[in-house]
Amino acid sequence: MIKGTFPVEKFNRIETPFYYYDVALLRKTLETIRNEVKDKNYHIHYAVKANANPRILKEIASYGFGADCVSGNEILRALECGFPASKIAFAGVGKTDKEIEIGLDNDIFCFNVESLPELEATANLAAKKNKTAKVAFRINPNIDAHTHKYITTGLNENKFGINEQDLPAAIEFVRKHNSLEMAGMHFHIGSQITDLSAFENLCVKALELQQWFEEQGTPLQLINVGGGLGINYQHPNHCPIADFKSYFHLYNKYLKLKDGQSLHFELGRSVVAPCGSLITRTTYVKKGVSKNFLIVDAGMTDLIRPALYQAFHHIENISSEGELENYDVVGPICESSDVFGKDISLNRAKRGDFVALRSAGAYGEIMASQYNCRNLPKAYFSDTL
């Protein structure tokens, strides 16, 4: 069984569970992305919601990327960690007045507006501050991303975005308000998308809509296609970096930009998921009637994805080279859904063995909770451990 490389001897002095980040892999990922978009008018805004650990954010900002934020506090965190306001896009279906004001006060790059009422609120708040808010319309292209229903966001019946029938009213509203500047259109069709044909469909739809905007006398400065590129959760050791080459090549092939127009991406999971692992310790090995349970000290409070939407994470016993045995890997939380994996093949386990839940760098640490009055997991980094 091929396993990841971990400094297990150093883990002995650290209280589990904790998040461990491979900084070298993160840097290699960021370098790969930067190389793929060089010489193109492509702009990366890292999706802060995936992982807002300050060390992670500072590393990403150092590569010159921007930030995609979905709350006022994410904007403030991004600014604190070195992302320039001129590269911050603000999305989110329920922006409060306070959050919009944070964006206005810091002169952020763009507001991705998701409804006509939000457009009105943004215009009024900007006018009171004698500011001009640059806006992009988040449009529902009604494209099925073929991913889990909880992370599909581009259909007509999703809560996100403006439906096409509202676009004429939205354009007319912007024209009547000097406090707004129409910048472009924005999409985000879902997350953990591995069928790239969904992105091809998005390109076709984007070009159709761009033509429609031009017919309305509203040329677009930018097109923001969101993020959504998936990673290989099944084989983190063989495929540690997402297929950015195919992803960006697809957009270069199918979405031809106008002169002076820019294309924007909001990548999150594909940037940070592979570099992070949740490290937990085996508390008990419990023999059942027909199965074995590996009970670890991490739970759904530390990594909620498997409980929330049955997400798969590759699991490794990094303390053992014993014979392979099958286990249900479960946590200590008083909920039946506190299960990381069923019938998982692992090297024979004993009490005290370290177990790694791989590809947990996105939507892991950031979604941790203190349910059952548990402590939040700490984070450690490969270059400082």
VOGU-3710 file (C-alpha; in Angstrom, 3 decimals, decimal comma):
1> mikgtfpvek> 0,000/0,000/0,000  1,555/3,284/-1,150  1,269/5,895/1,560  2,174/9,529/1,987  5,365/10,636/3,674  4,840/12,003/7,182  7,308/12,837/10,007  5,586/10,374/12,342  8,344/10,599/14,946  7,618/14,322/15,349
11> fnrietpfyy> 3,905/13,680/15,710  4,523/11,859/19,001  4,952/15,150/20,841  1,818/16,772/19,390  -1,684/16,415/20,788  -4,075/14,914/18,270  -6,150/15,558/16,267  -4,428/18,270/14,230  -4,061/19,469/10,656  -0,744/18,922/8,944
21> ydvallrktl> 0,103/20,952/5,849  2,738/19,997/3,302  4,105/23,437/2,431  6,301/22,114/-0,380  3,248/20,625/-2,111  1,281/23,851/-1,671  4,107/25,846/-3,252  4,422/23,383/-6,110  0,686/23,690/-6,721  0,824/27,481/-6,712
31> etirnevkdk> 3,799/27,458/-9,062  1,922/25,113/-11,415  -1,070/27,445/-11,517  1,100/30,500/-12,074  2,926/28,828/-14,955  -0,328/27,756/-16,612  -1,809/31,269/-16,647  1,299/33,259/-17,506  1,153/35,214/-20,762  -2,669/35,154/-20,612
41> nyhihyavka> -5,047/37,789/-19,319  -6,162/35,323/-16,653  -6,531/36,303/-12,998  -6,733/33,928/-10,037  -8,775/34,824/-6,966  -8,224/32,169/-4,299  -11,516/31,140/-2,641  -10,833/31,983/0,993  -13,767/29,859/2,189  -11,777/26,706/1,376
51> nanprilkei> -9,113/27,425/3,984  -8,530/30,708/5,809  -5,529/29,674/7,901  -3,336/32,821/7,961  -0,157/30,935/7,055  -1,900/29,359/4,041  -3,317/32,718/2,951  0,029/34,494/3,212  1,670/31,795/1,118  -0,960/32,117/-1,621
61> asygfgadcv> -0,852/35,927/-1,572  2,930/35,821/-2,019  2,400/34,315/-5,487  0,528/37,411/-6,609  -2,937/35,890/-6,616  -6,108/37,659/-5,562  -8,870/36,536/-3,222  -12,490/35,493/-3,617  -14,374/36,315/-0,420  -17,903/35,458/0,685
71> sgneilrale> -18,115/37,468/3,912  -16,940/40,753/5,307  -14,617/39,000/7,723  -13,051/37,064/4,857  -12,280/40,398/3,180  -10,611/41,624/6,364  -8,672/38,371/6,787  -7,503/38,505/3,164  -6,295/42,093/3,575  -4,473/41,200/6,799
81> cgfpaskiaf> -2,693/38,348/5,023  -1,392/40,393/2,109  -4,011/40,220/-0,621  -4,388/43,660/-2,226  -7,883/45,137/-2,216  -7,552/45,622/-5,973  -7,612/41,820/-6,371  -10,485/40,980/-4,004  -13,820/39,853/-5,428  -16,788/39,696/-3,057
91> agvgktdkei> -19,440/37,044/-3,689  -22,244/35,714/-1,528  -26,006/35,505/-1,760  -26,729/37,298/1,525  -24,287/40,177/1,873  -25,309/42,384/4,796  -25,070/46,171/4,730  -22,094/45,967/7,082  -20,295/43,543/4,782  -20,976/45,635/1,674
101> eigldndifc> -19,628/48,663/3,523  -16,432/46,758/4,356  -15,956/46,148/0,650  -16,704/49,772/-0,223  -14,483/51,214/2,506  -11,560/49,126/1,260  -12,169/49,824/-2,452  -12,213/46,163/-3,402  -11,970/45,025/-7,006  -15,528/43,849/-7,605
111> fnveslpele> -18,849/42,852/-6,062  -20,364/39,704/-7,573  -24,028/40,658/-7,238  -26,537/37,831/-6,864  -29,984/39,491/-6,916  -31,832/42,678/-7,823  -32,412/43,589/-4,143  -28,667/43,232/-3,497  -27,938/45,471/-6,490  -30,237/48,114/-5,021
121> atanlaakkn> -28,665/47,875/-1,567  -25,145/48,145/-3,015  -26,107/51,210/-5,058  -27,642/52,967/-2,048  -24,731/52,224/0,292  -22,167/53,296/-2,307  -24,053/56,532/-2,971  -24,078/57,398/0,743  -20,295/57,013/0,807  -19,840/58,861/-2,488
131> ktakvafrin> -18,231/55,700/-3,879  -18,610/53,738/-7,093  -19,040/49,990/-6,691  -17,793/47,874/-9,571  -20,260/45,016/-10,042  -20,433/41,756/-11,959  -23,731/39,954/-12,313  -23,625/36,415/-11,009  -25,773/34,562/-13,513  -27,301/31,117/-13,197
141> pnidahthky> -26,400/29,416/-16,499  -28,607/26,412/-15,631  -25,736/23,974/-16,149  -25,626/20,698/-14,236  -22,146/20,254/-12,774  -22,776/16,530/-12,118  -21,593/16,768/-8,534  -23,232/16,429/-5,102  -26,495/18,351/-4,732  -25,089/20,327/-1,784
151> ittglnenkf> -22,263/21,728/-3,927  -24,156/22,279/-7,183  -24,788/26,007/-7,475  -25,542/26,939/-11,090  -29,053/25,628/-11,679  -32,114/27,857/-11,985  -33,545/26,572/-8,718  -30,438/27,250/-6,633  -30,484/30,145/-4,179  -27,418/31,657/-5,855
161> gineqdlpaa> -27,262/34,180/-8,656  -29,525/36,135/-10,984  -31,748/34,276/-13,430  -31,634/35,343/-17,076  -35,109/36,855/-17,106  -33,944/39,448/-14,557  -30,915/40,613/-16,556  -32,659/43,404/-18,510  -33,918/44,939/-15,273  -30,469/44,607/-13,718
171> iefvrkhnsl> -28,793/46,390/-16,651  -31,367/49,179/-16,577  -30,857/49,629/-12,845  -27,074/50,025/-13,237  -27,548/52,585/-16,013  -29,696/54,714/-13,717  -27,262/54,728/-10,792  -23,932/56,529/-10,940  -22,816/54,710/-7,807  -22,547/51,473/-9,824
181> emagmhfhig> -20,154/50,472/-12,585  -20,960/47,439/-14,717  -17,827/45,318/-14,963  -18,877/41,934/-16,224  -20,569/38,639/-15,497  -19,790/35,959/-12,975  -20,587/32,249/-12,771  -20,011/29,416/-10,339  -21,697/26,165/-11,314  -20,519/23,940/-8,471
191> sqitdlsafe> -17,601/22,327/-6,695  -15,495/19,159/-7,018  -16,189/18,988/-10,756  -14,153/16,297/-12,479  -16,176/16,069/-15,694  -14,636/18,946/-17,631  -17,481/18,913/-20,151  -19,437/20,963/-17,603  -16,898/23,744/-18,072  -17,169/23,436/-21,866
201> nlcvkalelq> -20,909/23,970/-21,515  -20,220/27,004/-19,339  -17,971/28,507/-22,025  -20,694/28,100/-24,644  -23,234/29,756/-22,375  -20,839/32,567/-21,433  -20,256/33,432/-25,084  -23,984/33,457/-25,744  -24,569/35,816/-22,848  -21,652/38,027/-23,832
211> qwfeeqgtpl> -23,216/38,462/-27,258  -26,525/39,347/-25,604  -24,864/41,971/-23,387  -23,206/43,540/-26,427  -26,569/43,691/-28,194  -27,874/45,615/-25,192  -25,033/48,106/-25,569  -23,239/46,792/-22,481  -19,773/45,425/-23,348  -18,109/43,452/-20,561
221> qlinvggglg> -14,693/44,202/-19,082  -14,413/40,791/-17,486  -15,806/37,289/-17,354  -15,511/35,447/-14,054  -16,052/31,695/-14,409  -15,738/30,904/-10,705  -13,971/27,764/-9,624  -15,105/24,197/-9,103  -12,182/22,171/-10,451  -12,083/18,874/-8,584
231> inyqhpnhcp> -9,160/16,888/-7,214  -8,417/13,172/-7,025  -9,476/12,202/-3,511  -8,996/8,496/-4,228  -5,303/8,666/-5,145  -3,579/11,567/-3,356  -0,149/9,966/-3,626  -0,354/9,344/-7,386  -2,216/12,574/-8,259  -1,152/15,228/-5,732
241> iadfksyfhl> -1,893/18,193/-8,024  -5,137/18,850/-9,893  -5,165/18,840/-13,695  -4,710/22,579/-14,117  -3,211/22,131/-17,570  -6,396/20,644/-19,037  -8,574/23,059/-17,083  -6,966/26,256/-18,329  -6,450/24,834/-21,824  -10,185/24,237/-22,029
251> ynkylklkdg> -10,965/27,883/-21,317  -8,267/29,043/-23,703  -9,815/26,864/-26,426  -13,516/27,504/-25,897  -13,726/30,994/-24,405  -12,064/33,534/-26,670  -11,714/36,903/-24,998  -12,296/40,265/-26,609  -9,404/42,729/-26,831  -8,686/44,100/-23,373
261> qslhfelgrs> -11,059/41,668/-21,698  -9,898/39,601/-18,703  -10,893/36,136/-17,506  -11,124/35,496/-13,779  -11,074/32,250/-11,784  -11,999/31,540/-8,171  -10,129/28,346/-7,336  -10,199/27,024/-3,785  -10,334/23,281/-3,227  -7,892/22,479/-6,026
271> vvapcgslit> -5,345/24,872/-4,522  -5,298/23,733/-0,902  -7,055/20,373/-0,491  -4,144/18,100/-1,484  -1,599/19,706/0,848  -3,599/19,168/4,034  -4,154/16,027/6,111  -6,052/15,518/9,332  -3,822/13,534/11,672  -5,607/11,532/14,345
281> rttyvkkgvs> -4,607/8,830/16,800  -6,235/5,445/17,272  -8,020/5,367/20,614  -9,446/1,865/20,404  -9,677/-1,063/18,009  -13,086/-2,571/18,672  -13,994/-5,990/17,328  -17,643/-6,305/16,359  -19,646/-9,341/15,304  -18,906/-9,030/11,600
291> knflivdagm> -16,577/-6,031/11,380  -13,794/-4,162/13,125  -14,092/-0,567/14,261  -11,108/1,767/14,299  -12,097/4,443/16,802  -9,963/7,564/16,470  -9,787/10,782/18,467  -10,818/12,990/15,521  -14,475/13,356/14,742  -16,969/15,161/12,566
301> tdlirpalyq> -16,176/18,277/14,599  -12,697/18,250/13,049  -13,636/17,137/9,520  -17,339/17,362/8,753  -17,291/16,570/5,019  -17,941/12,786/5,308  -20,885/13,356/7,669  -22,260/16,348/5,777  -22,277/14,969/2,245  -20,741/11,525/2,382
311> afhhieniss> -17,424/12,828/1,065  -14,590/10,370/0,533  -11,131/10,891/2,024  -8,299/8,437/1,475  -7,314/7,049/4,891  -3,897/5,661/5,839  -2,499/4,068/8,982  0,860/5,831/8,911  2,215/3,979/11,965  1,892/0,440/10,627
321> egelenydvv> 3,227/-1,758/7,866  1,205/-4,764/9,039  -1,161/-6,936/7,043  -4,125/-5,206/5,482  -7,398/-5,463/7,362  -10,783/-3,822/6,910  -12,163/-1,338/9,402  -14,980/1,114/9,852  -13,085/4,280/10,797  -15,208/6,238/13,257
331> gpicessdvf> -14,903/9,156/15,645  -15,962/9,782/19,256  -18,854/12,191/18,638  -22,265/11,147/19,946  -23,782/11,013/16,465  -24,255/7,974/14,236  -23,050/10,054/11,276  -19,600/10,453/12,867  -18,009/8,032/10,416  -14,993/8,739/8,217
341> gkdislnrak> -15,197/5,563/6,158  -16,699/2,092/6,150  -14,919/-1,135/5,263  -11,627/0,688/4,706  -8,529/-1,405/4,000  -5,716/-0,338/6,347  -2,522/-1,804/7,690  -3,301/-3,705/10,911  -4,005/-1,137/13,609  -3,398/-0,972/17,324
351> rgdfvalrsa> -4,108/1,558/20,025  -1,957/4,663/19,581  -1,380/4,347/15,809  -1,474/7,562/13,820  -4,059/7,716/11,057  -4,014/10,301/8,245  -7,153/11,482/6,491  -5,785/12,813/3,249  -6,743/15,719/0,975  -8,320/17,570/3,892
361> gaygeimasq> -6,769/20,968/3,237  -10,048/22,371/1,883  -13,235/22,599/3,954  -11,535/20,807/6,824  -9,962/23,108/9,391  -12,160/26,025/8,330  -15,401/24,094/9,022  -14,350/22,658/12,388  -16,722/23,153/15,304  -16,759/22,825/19,080
371> yncrnlpkay> -19,757/20,519/19,270  -19,526/18,301/22,369  -17,330/21,105/23,826  -14,368/19,768/21,898  -11,254/21,813/21,229  -10,674/23,100/17,732  -7,824/21,273/15,964  -4,515/23,101/15,701  -2,475/23,385/12,511  1,167/22,478/11,899
381> fsdtl> 3,346/22,953/8,841  5,970/20,735/7,291  8,648/23,426/7,219  8,274/24,519/10,849  7,417/21,309/12,710
//
